[in-house]
Amino acid sequence: MSTPNTVEIRRTLTTVQTTFIEGGKSVDTPTLLVAAMAIIKNPWFGQGYVENLRPAIRSHGPVLGKLLTDMILKETGGTVEGYGKASVVGMGGELEHAQGLTHTLWFGNQYRDAVEAKSYLVFANTRGAAGTSLMIPLMHKDDGGMRSHYQTIHTSVPDAPADDELIVALGASIGGHPNHRIGNRYEDLKEMGHDVDNPAGV
């Protein structure tokens, strides 16, 4: 018997894509993109407006973080360069539910610590019906100013999320965007006379 604080997983999925040609030109070192996803029962479904989401966040975060991190590491061998996270909540839930399960250190730090990252985990969260696009933005795990690793994994699950479900996902890259040639934030900052040690440009 499951309770609201028990993670109920219907299915896990892993997608792996390798790019050999981009823009009509061969990629010197093919880029690998990996997405690890879990389709779970929304722990707040059917409860109306829940004021305190933290009990389920606390119970679900570590379980999902470890599960998805292990899936990523299995496919990449731990050689992760770019990383990110995303979630989609079904139409019977709130966007806050999707954000609750990804915007928590109980979830994200499982991944961040495993790959010894220095950057924050870039994210995307949305609400939709089964088949809604899942967009996982990525950036370099150690350097938020490296545009070469600004990428997006775009996928979907035909039968998820159901109204009472959530898809929670982690993404990874080995290699930057294929045939990257738009420069990086540091070049812009230097040309604009800003501090190159401040990649956010603020």
KAMO-V409327 format. One record per helix or strand of 3 or more residues. SS is the DSSP state (A for helix, B for strand). FROM is the first residue (numbers start at 1). LEN is the number of residues. Records with the same first field share a line. If there is no record, write none. Layout:
BEGIN
SS: FROM-LEN ; FROM-LEN
END
This chain:
BEGIN
B: 9-14 ; 25-17 ; 82-8 ; 122-6 ; 134-7 ; 151-5 ; 165-10
A: 54-23 ; 95-8 ; 105-10 ; 147-3 ; 185-7
END
